[in-house]
Amino acid sequence: MNQELKAPVQAPARKSGRLHPIHVVVAGGDEAQRSTLQEALNQISELEIDFISEEEAGRRGERGAILMLILDSAHPDYWRQEVRRHNFDRRFGAVVALLEDDSPNALRRALQAGADDVLGMPPAPGQAYHTLFRISELSHSREGLQEKMLCSLVSVSGGVGVSHLTVNLALAMHRLFEKRTGIVELDLQAAPLTVLLNQDSEHTIAELADPTSAIDSIRLESVLCKHDSGLYWLSAPKRIEEAELISAATVEATLRVMRELFDVVLVDCGAHLTESSIVVWERSDHLLYVVDQTVTAIRAAQRFLDLYQRLGLRDVRPAFVLNRYMPASPITRERIEAALGQAVYASIPRDEKSYSEQQVSGQDLWKIRSAGALCHSIEQLARQLYGADANQQGAARAGLLAKLRAALTQ
C-alpha cells in the first residue's frame, strides 16, 4: 500500500444484492492507522465497499463517496481545519470522524468540526456497518437531493413582511412544483403564523427542546401541523417565555430532519437574531433578506450585512427582496441597490388590500381575486429560487457559537 494512500487497498467484492457499492475514502492519521481502519472495514461482509483515493473521488465527481477521516485526539483545535481541508468543496456525501478518544467531549468537538458521524478508532465492525449502511441508504433514498431546497427569510427591521412572504412563498412552491413543503416558525416571540395560516397549532417546537431525546422523523412528525393547503408547519411556542428553551442544537437537529422529510423547507427567522439564526443561515441554500422602501429598513440591512461579513459566512450570499415595492417612491430601487452595494434579487409589489384580506379571512392568497399581480411576483420569486443552481446543500458547519460570539465582541 502506498504511503500516501494513492493506491488504496482494494477490498474483495461483497455483493449483498441490496446496495450499490459504497465508495469510501480513508484519510488522515498515519499509514498504520489507515491500514487498521481498512482492515476493520474489510470485516464487514454484508456490504460491498470500494476504497478509492481522494484524487480518484475528485476525478469521478463522486460526491456521494464517504470520507472516513482519522482525527488526532491530541489536536482537537485543528479538527475543523482538517475536515474543511479534505472536504473543502463539500465533495463528499458524508464525513465520518474516527477518534481514539471516545469521550463525550471529543465526540462533541468532532461534530462541531463538521463531521456527520463519529466512530471509535479502530471501529467495531458492527458499529461501522450500521453507520455506513445508514449513510448509504439515506444517500440512495435521496438521489433527488439536488432538487431539495432550504430557504431562510430574515430582516432585523420588523414590520417589512417577512412572515407574510414566507407563507405565500411556501404556498407558491407547493402550487407550482407540487413539492412536499414545510415551514419552520423561528420568530419565536411574535409567532405570527397562527394568524397568517388561520390555524391553531396543537403542538409546537417547544416539544422538541428536551436535549435527552434525539429528534428523528417520528418525533418531528408528531409535532408538525398540516394546513388545509397541504403545507406542513412547525409552530413557535405557545408562551413567549418558552422561546428561551429552544437551543441552537435543537434548531440544527430539527432542520436536518425537516430536510429529509420535505422537498422545500422555508424558515421564518423573524427579526431577533440569535445563535439559532446562524445555524439556519449556514444550513440554507438561499438566504433572503427582506427590505422595504424606508430609511430605517435600509439602515438595518446595512447593519445586517456588516454582521454577516464579520461572521465569515461565505457559503451562502444574502439576497435582498424588496417587499411592498412602490415604483413612485422617492426611495427608488436604484438607491437601495447603491446603499446595499448589490442588486435587488426580486421585488414584490405593495398590495395592502390583498394582504389585509388574507390576514383577516385566512384565505389562500391565490383565492383572493385582487391579488393577481402579487401572486405573479411571488411565483416568479419561487421560480428564481427553485430554478437556481442548487449545488449548495445545507450541511452542518463548524464553529457557529464561536463565530457569533467573536462577531458580537468586535
C-alpha positions as a Markdown table, in Angstrom:
| # | Residue | x | y | z |
|---|---|---|---|---|
| 1 | Met | 0.0 | 0.0 | 0.0 |
| 2 | Asn | 1.3 | 3.4 | -1.0 |
| 3 | Gln | 2.4 | 5.6 | 2.0 |
| 4 | Glu | 0.3 | 8.5 | 0.7 |
| 5 | Leu | -2.7 | 6.3 | 0.1 |
| 6 | Lys | -2.6 | 6.9 | -3.6 |
| 7 | Ala | -3.4 | 3.3 | -4.4 |
| 8 | Pro | -5.6 | 2.2 | -1.6 |
| 9 | Val | -6.1 | -1.5 | -0.7 |
| 10 | Gln | -9.0 | -2.9 | -2.6 |
| 11 | Ala | -11.4 | -5.0 | -0.5 |
| 12 | Pro | -12.8 | -8.1 | -2.1 |
| 13 | Ala | -16.2 | -7.6 | -3.7 |
| 14 | Arg | -19.0 | -8.4 | -1.4 |
| 15 | Lys | -22.3 | -8.0 | -3.2 |
| 16 | Ser | -25.3 | -8.1 | -0.8 |
| 17 | Gly | -27.9 | -7.7 | -3.5 |
| 18 | Arg | -29.4 | -4.7 | -1.7 |
| 19 | Leu | -26.9 | -1.9 | -2.0 |
| 20 | His | -24.8 | -0.2 | -4.7 |
| 21 | Pro | -21.1 | -0.3 | -3.9 |
| 22 | Ile | -20.2 | 2.1 | -1.1 |
| 23 | His | -17.3 | 4.3 | -2.2 |
| 24 | Val | -15.1 | 5.1 | 0.8 |
| 25 | Val | -12.1 | 7.4 | 1.1 |
| 26 | Val | -9.8 | 6.8 | 4.0 |
| 27 | Ala | -7.8 | 9.9 | 5.0 |
| 28 | Gly | -5.9 | 11.4 | 8.0 |
| 29 | Gly | -3.8 | 9.6 | 10.6 |
| 30 | Asp | -0.7 | 7.7 | 9.6 |
| 31 | Glu | -0.1 | 4.7 | 7.4 |
| 32 | Ala | -0.6 | 2.2 | 10.3 |
| 33 | Gln | -3.9 | 3.8 | 11.4 |
| 34 | Arg | -5.3 | 3.9 | 7.8 |
| 35 | Ser | -4.3 | 0.2 | 7.4 |
| 36 | Thr | -6.0 | -0.7 | 10.6 |
| 37 | Leu | -9.2 | 1.2 | 9.6 |
| 38 | Gln | -9.3 | -0.6 | 6.2 |
| 39 | Glu | -8.8 | -4.0 | 7.8 |
| 40 | Ala | -11.7 | -3.3 | 10.2 |
| 41 | Leu | -14.0 | -2.3 | 7.3 |
| 42 | Asn | -12.9 | -5.3 | 5.3 |
| 43 | Gln | -14.5 | -7.4 | 8.0 |
| 44 | Ile | -18.0 | -6.1 | 7.1 |
| 45 | Ser | -19.2 | -8.9 | 4.9 |
| 46 | Glu | -22.7 | -7.5 | 4.4 |
| 47 | Leu | -21.6 | -4.5 | 2.4 |
| 48 | Glu | -19.7 | -4.0 | -0.9 |
| 49 | Ile | -17.1 | -1.4 | -0.1 |
| 50 | Asp | -15.0 | 0.2 | -2.8 |
| 51 | Phe | -11.9 | 2.0 | -1.4 |
| 52 | Ile | -10.9 | 4.9 | -3.6 |
| 53 | Ser | -8.4 | 7.8 | -3.1 |
| 54 | Glu | -9.3 | 11.4 | -2.7 |
| 55 | Glu | -7.9 | 12.1 | -6.2 |
| 56 | Glu | -10.0 | 9.4 | -7.7 |
| 57 | Ala | -13.1 | 10.7 | -6.0 |
| 58 | Gly | -12.4 | 14.1 | -7.4 |
| 59 | Arg | -11.9 | 12.7 | -11.0 |
| 60 | Arg | -15.1 | 10.7 | -10.8 |
| 61 | Gly | -17.1 | 13.5 | -9.3 |
| 62 | Glu | -18.0 | 11.1 | -6.5 |
| 63 | Arg | -20.0 | 13.5 | -4.3 |
| 64 | Gly | -21.7 | 10.5 | -2.8 |
| 65 | Ala | -18.5 | 9.0 | -1.5 |
| 66 | Ile | -18.0 | 8.7 | 2.2 |
| 67 | Leu | -14.9 | 10.3 | 3.7 |
| 68 | Met | -13.6 | 8.4 | 6.8 |
| 69 | Leu | -11.2 | 10.8 | 8.4 |
| 70 | Ile | -8.9 | 9.8 | 11.2 |
| 71 | Leu | -8.5 | 12.7 | 13.6 |
| 72 | Asp | -5.7 | 13.0 | 16.1 |
| 73 | Ser | -7.3 | 13.4 | 19.5 |
| 74 | Ala | -4.3 | 15.3 | 20.7 |
| 75 | His | -5.1 | 18.2 | 18.5 |
| 76 | Pro | -8.9 | 18.9 | 18.6 |
| 77 | Asp | -8.4 | 22.6 | 17.8 |
| 78 | Tyr | -7.3 | 21.6 | 14.3 |
| 79 | Trp | -10.1 | 19.2 | 13.5 |
| 80 | Arg | -12.2 | 21.8 | 11.8 |
| 81 | Gln | -9.3 | 22.7 | 9.5 |
| 82 | Glu | -8.8 | 19.1 | 8.8 |
| 83 | Val | -12.4 | 18.5 | 7.9 |
| 84 | Arg | -12.5 | 21.5 | 5.6 |
| 85 | Arg | -9.2 | 20.7 | 4.0 |
| 86 | His | -10.3 | 17.3 | 2.9 |
| 87 | Asn | -13.9 | 18.3 | 2.2 |
| 88 | Phe | -13.2 | 21.8 | 1.1 |
| 89 | Asp | -15.9 | 22.0 | -1.6 |
| 90 | Arg | -18.3 | 19.5 | 0.2 |
| 91 | Arg | -17.2 | 16.9 | -2.4 |
| 92 | Phe | -18.2 | 14.0 | -0.1 |
| 93 | Gly | -21.7 | 12.8 | 0.7 |
| 94 | Ala | -20.7 | 12.4 | 4.4 |
| 95 | Val | -17.8 | 12.8 | 6.7 |
| 96 | Val | -17.2 | 10.1 | 9.4 |
| 97 | Ala | -14.6 | 11.1 | 12.0 |
| 98 | Leu | -12.5 | 8.3 | 13.6 |
| 99 | Leu | -11.3 | 9.1 | 17.1 |
| 100 | Glu | -9.2 | 7.2 | 19.5 |
| 101 | Asp | -10.7 | 9.3 | 22.3 |
| 102 | Asp | -14.4 | 8.3 | 22.6 |
| 103 | Ser | -15.3 | 10.7 | 25.4 |
| 104 | Pro | -18.4 | 12.8 | 25.0 |
| 105 | Asn | -16.3 | 15.9 | 24.8 |
| 106 | Ala | -14.3 | 14.6 | 21.9 |
| 107 | Leu | -17.4 | 13.4 | 20.1 |
| 108 | Arg | -19.0 | 16.9 | 20.5 |
| 109 | Arg | -15.8 | 18.6 | 19.2 |
| 110 | Ala | -15.7 | 16.3 | 16.1 |
| 111 | Leu | -19.4 | 17.1 | 15.3 |
| 112 | Gln | -18.8 | 20.8 | 15.8 |
| 113 | Ala | -15.8 | 20.5 | 13.4 |
| 114 | Gly | -18.2 | 19.3 | 10.6 |
| 115 | Ala | -18.3 | 15.6 | 10.9 |
| 116 | Asp | -21.6 | 13.9 | 10.1 |
| 117 | Asp | -20.9 | 10.9 | 12.4 |
| 118 | Val | -18.2 | 9.7 | 14.7 |
| 119 | Leu | -16.8 | 6.2 | 15.3 |
| 120 | Gly | -14.1 | 5.0 | 17.7 |
| 121 | Met | -10.7 | 4.1 | 16.3 |
| 122 | Pro | -10.4 | 1.3 | 15.4 |
| 123 | Pro | -14.1 | 0.9 | 14.8 |
| 124 | Ala | -16.0 | -2.2 | 15.8 |
| 125 | Pro | -17.2 | -3.8 | 12.5 |
| 126 | Gly | -20.8 | -3.9 | 13.8 |
| 127 | Gln | -20.8 | -0.1 | 14.5 |
| 128 | Ala | -19.1 | 0.7 | 11.2 |
| 129 | Tyr | -21.7 | -1.4 | 9.4 |
| 130 | His | -24.6 | 0.4 | 10.9 |
| 131 | Thr | -23.0 | 3.8 | 10.1 |
| 132 | Leu | -22.1 | 3.0 | 6.5 |
| 133 | Phe | -25.4 | 1.3 | 5.9 |
| 134 | Arg | -27.5 | 4.2 | 7.2 |
| 135 | Ile | -25.5 | 6.8 | 5.3 |
| 136 | Ser | -25.7 | 4.8 | 2.1 |
| 137 | Glu | -29.4 | 4.2 | 2.4 |
| 138 | Leu | -30.1 | 7.9 | 3.1 |
| 139 | Ser | -27.9 | 8.8 | 0.1 |
| 140 | His | -29.8 | 6.5 | -2.3 |
| 141 | Ser | -33.2 | 7.3 | -0.9 |
| 142 | Arg | -32.4 | 11.0 | -1.5 |
| 143 | Glu | -30.9 | 10.7 | -5.0 |
| 144 | Gly | -33.0 | 13.8 | -5.9 |
| 145 | Leu | -31.4 | 15.8 | -3.1 |
| 146 | Gln | -30.3 | 18.4 | -5.6 |
| 147 | Glu | -34.0 | 19.2 | -6.1 |
| 148 | Lys | -34.4 | 19.9 | -2.4 |
| 149 | Met | -34.1 | 23.4 | -1.0 |
| 150 | Leu | -33.9 | 25.1 | 2.3 |
| 151 | Cys | -34.6 | 28.8 | 2.2 |
| 152 | Ser | -34.4 | 31.2 | 5.2 |
| 153 | Leu | -36.0 | 34.6 | 5.4 |
| 154 | Val | -34.9 | 37.3 | 7.8 |
| 155 | Ser | -35.0 | 41.0 | 8.5 |
| 156 | Val | -33.7 | 42.8 | 11.5 |
| 157 | Ser | -36.1 | 45.6 | 10.8 |
| 158 | Gly | -39.6 | 44.5 | 12.0 |
| 159 | Gly | -42.8 | 45.1 | 10.0 |
| 160 | Val | -41.4 | 44.6 | 6.5 |
| 161 | Gly | -43.5 | 41.4 | 5.9 |
| 162 | Val | -41.1 | 38.5 | 6.4 |
| 163 | Ser | -43.8 | 36.2 | 7.7 |
| 164 | His | -46.3 | 37.1 | 5.0 |
| 165 | Leu | -43.7 | 36.4 | 2.4 |
| 166 | Thr | -42.6 | 33.1 | 4.0 |
| 167 | Val | -46.2 | 31.8 | 4.0 |
| 168 | Asn | -47.0 | 32.9 | 0.5 |
| 169 | Leu | -43.7 | 31.7 | -1.0 |
| 170 | Ala | -44.4 | 28.3 | 0.6 |
| 171 | Leu | -47.8 | 28.3 | -1.0 |
| 172 | Ala | -46.3 | 29.2 | -4.4 |
| 173 | Met | -43.7 | 26.5 | -4.1 |
| 174 | His | -46.3 | 23.9 | -3.2 |
| 175 | Arg | -48.7 | 25.0 | -6.1 |
| 176 | Leu | -46.1 | 25.4 | -8.8 |
| 177 | Phe | -43.9 | 22.4 | -8.2 |
| 178 | Glu | -46.2 | 20.1 | -6.3 |
| 179 | Lys | -43.4 | 19.5 | -3.8 |
| 180 | Arg | -43.8 | 18.5 | -0.2 |
| 181 | Thr | -43.3 | 21.8 | 1.6 |
| 182 | Gly | -42.7 | 22.7 | 5.2 |
| 183 | Ile | -42.4 | 25.9 | 7.2 |
| 184 | Val | -40.4 | 26.4 | 10.4 |
| 185 | Glu | -41.5 | 29.3 | 12.5 |
| 186 | Leu | -38.4 | 30.7 | 14.3 |
| 187 | Asp | -40.0 | 34.1 | 15.0 |
| 188 | Leu | -40.4 | 32.5 | 18.4 |
| 189 | Gln | -41.7 | 35.5 | 20.4 |
| 190 | Ala | -44.1 | 37.1 | 17.8 |
| 191 | Ala | -45.4 | 33.7 | 16.5 |
| 192 | Pro | -47.3 | 35.2 | 13.5 |
| 193 | Leu | -48.0 | 32.0 | 11.6 |
| 194 | Thr | -51.1 | 31.1 | 13.6 |
| 195 | Val | -52.7 | 34.2 | 12.4 |
| 196 | Leu | -51.4 | 34.1 | 8.8 |
| 197 | Leu | -52.4 | 30.5 | 8.4 |
| 198 | Asn | -55.6 | 30.9 | 10.3 |
| 199 | Gln | -54.9 | 27.8 | 12.3 |
| 200 | Asp | -54.1 | 27.0 | 15.9 |
| 201 | Ser | -51.3 | 24.6 | 16.4 |
| 202 | Glu | -51.8 | 21.7 | 18.9 |
| 203 | His | -48.1 | 21.1 | 19.1 |
| 204 | Thr | -45.0 | 23.4 | 19.0 |
| 205 | Ile | -41.3 | 23.3 | 18.6 |
| 206 | Ala | -41.0 | 23.5 | 22.4 |
| 207 | Glu | -41.8 | 19.8 | 22.5 |
| 208 | Leu | -38.5 | 19.1 | 20.7 |
| 209 | Ala | -36.4 | 21.1 | 23.3 |
| 210 | Asp | -35.6 | 18.1 | 25.5 |
| 211 | Pro | -31.9 | 17.5 | 24.9 |
| 212 | Thr | -32.0 | 13.9 | 26.3 |
| 213 | Ser | -34.2 | 12.7 | 23.4 |
| 214 | Ala | -32.9 | 12.6 | 19.8 |
| 215 | Ile | -35.0 | 14.4 | 17.1 |
| 216 | Asp | -35.9 | 11.9 | 14.4 |
| 217 | Ser | -38.6 | 11.8 | 11.8 |
| 218 | Ile | -41.2 | 10.1 | 14.1 |
| 219 | Arg | -40.7 | 12.7 | 16.8 |
| 220 | Leu | -40.8 | 15.6 | 14.4 |
| 221 | Glu | -43.8 | 14.5 | 12.5 |
| 222 | Ser | -45.7 | 14.2 | 15.8 |
| 223 | Val | -45.4 | 18.0 | 16.4 |
| 224 | Leu | -46.0 | 19.2 | 12.8 |
| 225 | Cys | -49.3 | 20.8 | 11.9 |
| 226 | Lys | -50.9 | 20.2 | 8.5 |
| 227 | His | -52.6 | 23.2 | 6.8 |
| 228 | Asp | -55.6 | 22.8 | 4.5 |
| 229 | Ser | -53.4 | 23.9 | 1.6 |
| 230 | Gly | -51.2 | 20.9 | 2.0 |
| 231 | Leu | -48.4 | 22.7 | 3.7 |
| 232 | Tyr | -46.9 | 21.5 | 7.0 |
| 233 | Trp | -45.6 | 23.9 | 9.6 |
| 234 | Leu | -43.8 | 23.8 | 12.9 |
| 235 | Ser | -45.2 | 26.3 | 15.3 |
| 236 | Ala | -43.4 | 28.6 | 17.7 |
| 237 | Pro | -44.0 | 28.0 | 21.4 |
| 238 | Lys | -47.4 | 29.0 | 22.8 |
| 239 | Arg | -45.8 | 31.1 | 25.5 |
| 240 | Ile | -43.2 | 33.8 | 25.0 |
| 241 | Glu | -41.0 | 32.6 | 27.8 |
| 242 | Glu | -40.8 | 29.1 | 26.3 |
| 243 | Ala | -38.7 | 30.6 | 23.4 |
| 244 | Glu | -35.8 | 30.5 | 25.8 |
| 245 | Leu | -36.0 | 26.7 | 25.8 |
| 246 | Ile | -35.2 | 26.4 | 22.1 |
| 247 | Ser | -31.4 | 26.0 | 21.7 |
| 248 | Ala | -29.3 | 26.2 | 18.6 |
| 249 | Ala | -28.7 | 22.5 | 18.9 |
| 250 | Thr | -32.5 | 21.9 | 18.8 |
| 251 | Val | -32.9 | 24.1 | 15.7 |
| 252 | Glu | -30.0 | 22.4 | 13.9 |
| 253 | Ala | -31.3 | 18.9 | 14.6 |
| 254 | Thr | -34.8 | 20.0 | 13.5 |
| 255 | Leu | -33.6 | 21.4 | 10.2 |
| 256 | Arg | -31.7 | 18.2 | 9.5 |
| 257 | Val | -34.8 | 16.1 | 9.8 |
| 258 | Met | -37.0 | 18.7 | 8.1 |
| 259 | Arg | -34.7 | 18.5 | 5.1 |
| 260 | Glu | -35.1 | 14.7 | 5.0 |
| 261 | Leu | -38.9 | 14.9 | 5.2 |
| 262 | Phe | -39.6 | 17.8 | 2.8 |
| 263 | Asp | -38.6 | 18.8 | -0.7 |
| 264 | Val | -38.8 | 22.5 | 0.2 |
| 265 | Val | -38.3 | 24.0 | 3.7 |
| 266 | Leu | -38.8 | 27.7 | 4.4 |
| 267 | Val | -37.7 | 29.2 | 7.7 |
| 268 | Asp | -39.2 | 32.4 | 9.1 |
| 269 | Cys | -36.2 | 33.7 | 11.1 |
| 270 | Gly | -38.1 | 36.8 | 12.3 |
| 271 | Ala | -36.2 | 40.0 | 13.4 |
| 272 | His | -34.5 | 38.8 | 16.5 |
| 273 | Leu | -31.0 | 37.3 | 15.7 |
| 274 | Thr | -29.7 | 34.6 | 17.9 |
| 275 | Glu | -27.3 | 31.7 | 17.8 |
| 276 | Ser | -30.1 | 29.7 | 16.1 |
| 277 | Ser | -30.2 | 32.2 | 13.3 |
| 278 | Ile | -26.5 | 31.4 | 12.5 |
| 279 | Val | -27.4 | 27.7 | 12.4 |
| 280 | Val | -30.2 | 28.4 | 10.0 |
| 281 | Trp | -28.2 | 30.6 | 7.7 |
| 282 | Glu | -25.3 | 28.0 | 7.5 |
| 283 | Arg | -27.7 | 25.2 | 6.5 |
| 284 | Ser | -29.6 | 27.3 | 3.9 |
| 285 | Asp | -29.3 | 27.0 | 0.2 |
| 286 | His | -30.8 | 30.5 | -0.1 |
| 287 | Leu | -30.9 | 33.4 | 2.5 |
| 288 | Leu | -33.4 | 36.1 | 1.7 |
| 289 | Tyr | -33.2 | 39.4 | 3.5 |
| 290 | Val | -36.4 | 41.3 | 3.3 |
| 291 | Val | -36.3 | 45.1 | 3.0 |
| 292 | Asp | -38.8 | 47.8 | 2.1 |
| 293 | Gln | -38.6 | 51.4 | 0.9 |
| 294 | Thr | -37.9 | 53.1 | 4.3 |
| 295 | Val | -34.6 | 54.6 | 5.5 |
| 296 | Thr | -34.8 | 52.6 | 8.8 |
| 297 | Ala | -35.1 | 49.3 | 6.9 |
| 298 | Ile | -32.2 | 50.1 | 4.6 |
| 299 | Arg | -30.0 | 51.1 | 7.6 |
| 300 | Ala | -30.9 | 47.8 | 9.3 |
| 301 | Ala | -30.0 | 45.9 | 6.2 |
| 302 | Gln | -26.6 | 47.6 | 6.1 |
| 303 | Arg | -26.0 | 46.6 | 9.8 |
| 304 | Phe | -27.0 | 43.0 | 8.9 |
| 305 | Leu | -24.5 | 42.9 | 6.1 |
| 306 | Asp | -21.8 | 44.2 | 8.4 |
| 307 | Leu | -22.6 | 41.4 | 10.9 |
| 308 | Tyr | -22.8 | 38.8 | 8.2 |
| 309 | Gln | -19.4 | 39.7 | 6.8 |
| 310 | Arg | -17.8 | 39.6 | 10.3 |
| 311 | Leu | -19.2 | 36.2 | 10.9 |
| 312 | Gly | -17.3 | 35.0 | 7.8 |
| 313 | Leu | -20.3 | 33.1 | 6.3 |
| 314 | Arg | -19.3 | 32.7 | 2.7 |
| 315 | Asp | -21.2 | 29.6 | 1.6 |
| 316 | Val | -24.5 | 31.5 | 1.1 |
| 317 | Arg | -24.6 | 35.1 | 0.0 |
| 318 | Pro | -27.7 | 37.0 | 1.2 |
| 319 | Ala | -30.1 | 38.1 | -1.5 |
| 320 | Phe | -32.3 | 41.1 | -1.0 |
| 321 | Val | -36.0 | 41.0 | -1.6 |
| 322 | Leu | -37.7 | 44.4 | -1.9 |
| 323 | Asn | -41.1 | 43.9 | -0.4 |
| 324 | Arg | -44.1 | 46.2 | -0.8 |
| 325 | Tyr | -42.4 | 47.9 | -3.7 |
| 326 | Met | -43.9 | 51.2 | -4.9 |
| 327 | Pro | -42.3 | 52.5 | -8.2 |
| 328 | Ala | -43.3 | 56.1 | -7.4 |
| 329 | Ser | -41.4 | 56.1 | -4.0 |
| 330 | Pro | -38.6 | 58.6 | -3.8 |
| 331 | Ile | -36.5 | 55.8 | -2.3 |
| 332 | Thr | -36.0 | 54.0 | -5.5 |
| 333 | Arg | -34.8 | 50.5 | -6.2 |
| 334 | Glu | -31.6 | 52.0 | -7.7 |
| 335 | Arg | -30.9 | 54.0 | -4.5 |
| 336 | Ile | -31.5 | 50.9 | -2.4 |
| 337 | Glu | -29.1 | 48.9 | -4.5 |
| 338 | Ala | -26.5 | 51.7 | -4.2 |
| 339 | Ala | -26.8 | 51.8 | -0.4 |
| 340 | Leu | -26.5 | 48.0 | -0.1 |
| 341 | Gly | -23.8 | 47.6 | -2.7 |
| 342 | Gln | -25.6 | 44.8 | -4.6 |
| 343 | Ala | -28.5 | 44.3 | -6.8 |
| 344 | Val | -32.0 | 43.6 | -5.5 |
| 345 | Tyr | -32.8 | 39.9 | -6.1 |
| 346 | Ala | -36.6 | 40.3 | -6.5 |
| 347 | Ser | -39.3 | 42.9 | -6.0 |
| 348 | Ile | -42.8 | 42.2 | -4.6 |
| 349 | Pro | -45.4 | 44.9 | -5.2 |
| 350 | Arg | -47.3 | 46.7 | -2.5 |
| 351 | Asp | -50.8 | 45.3 | -2.1 |
| 352 | Glu | -52.1 | 46.1 | 1.3 |
| 353 | Lys | -55.7 | 45.3 | 0.3 |
| 354 | Ser | -54.9 | 41.7 | -0.6 |
| 355 | Tyr | -52.6 | 41.2 | 2.3 |
| 356 | Ser | -55.2 | 42.5 | 4.7 |
| 357 | Glu | -57.9 | 40.3 | 3.3 |
| 358 | Gln | -55.6 | 37.3 | 3.6 |
| 359 | Gln | -54.8 | 38.1 | 7.2 |
| 360 | Val | -58.5 | 38.7 | 8.2 |
| 361 | Ser | -60.0 | 35.8 | 6.2 |
| 362 | Gly | -57.2 | 33.3 | 6.4 |
| 363 | Gln | -57.7 | 32.6 | 2.7 |
| 364 | Asp | -55.1 | 31.3 | 0.3 |
| 365 | Leu | -53.7 | 34.4 | -1.4 |
| 366 | Trp | -54.4 | 32.7 | -4.8 |
| 367 | Lys | -58.1 | 32.6 | -4.0 |
| 368 | Ile | -58.2 | 36.4 | -3.5 |
| 369 | Arg | -59.3 | 38.0 | -6.8 |
| 370 | Ser | -57.5 | 41.3 | -6.3 |
| 371 | Ala | -54.1 | 39.6 | -5.7 |
| 372 | Gly | -53.2 | 38.6 | -9.2 |
| 373 | Ala | -50.2 | 40.8 | -9.6 |
| 374 | Leu | -49.0 | 40.0 | -6.1 |
| 375 | Cys | -49.3 | 36.3 | -6.7 |
| 376 | His | -47.5 | 36.5 | -10.0 |
| 377 | Ser | -44.5 | 38.3 | -8.4 |
| 378 | Ile | -44.3 | 35.7 | -5.7 |
| 379 | Glu | -44.5 | 32.8 | -8.2 |
| 380 | Gln | -41.7 | 34.5 | -10.1 |
| 381 | Leu | -39.5 | 34.6 | -7.0 |
| 382 | Ala | -40.3 | 30.9 | -6.4 |
| 383 | Arg | -39.1 | 30.0 | -9.9 |
| 384 | Gln | -36.0 | 32.1 | -9.4 |
| 385 | Leu | -35.2 | 30.2 | -6.2 |
| 386 | Tyr | -36.1 | 26.7 | -7.3 |
| 387 | Gly | -34.6 | 27.0 | -10.7 |
| 388 | Ala | -31.3 | 28.4 | -9.4 |
| 389 | Asp | -28.2 | 26.3 | -9.0 |
| 390 | Ala | -28.9 | 24.1 | -6.0 |
| 391 | Asn | -25.4 | 22.5 | -5.7 |
| 392 | Gln | -25.0 | 24.2 | -2.4 |
| 393 | Gln | -26.7 | 21.9 | 0.1 |
| 394 | Gly | -27.4 | 22.7 | 3.7 |
| 395 | Ala | -24.8 | 21.0 | 5.8 |
| 396 | Ala | -23.7 | 21.4 | 9.4 |
| 397 | Arg | -20.7 | 23.6 | 9.6 |
| 398 | Ala | -18.5 | 24.2 | 12.5 |
| 399 | Gly | -17.8 | 27.0 | 15.0 |
| 400 | Leu | -21.3 | 28.5 | 15.0 |
| 401 | Leu | -21.3 | 29.8 | 18.5 |
| 402 | Ala | -17.7 | 30.9 | 18.3 |
| 403 | Lys | -18.4 | 32.9 | 15.2 |
| 404 | Leu | -21.3 | 34.7 | 16.7 |
| 405 | Arg | -19.5 | 35.5 | 19.9 |
| 406 | Ala | -16.5 | 36.7 | 18.0 |
| 407 | Ala | -18.7 | 39.0 | 15.9 |
| 408 | Leu | -20.5 | 40.4 | 18.9 |
| 409 | Thr | -17.3 | 41.2 | 20.7 |
| 410 | Gln | -15.8 | 43.2 | 17.8 |
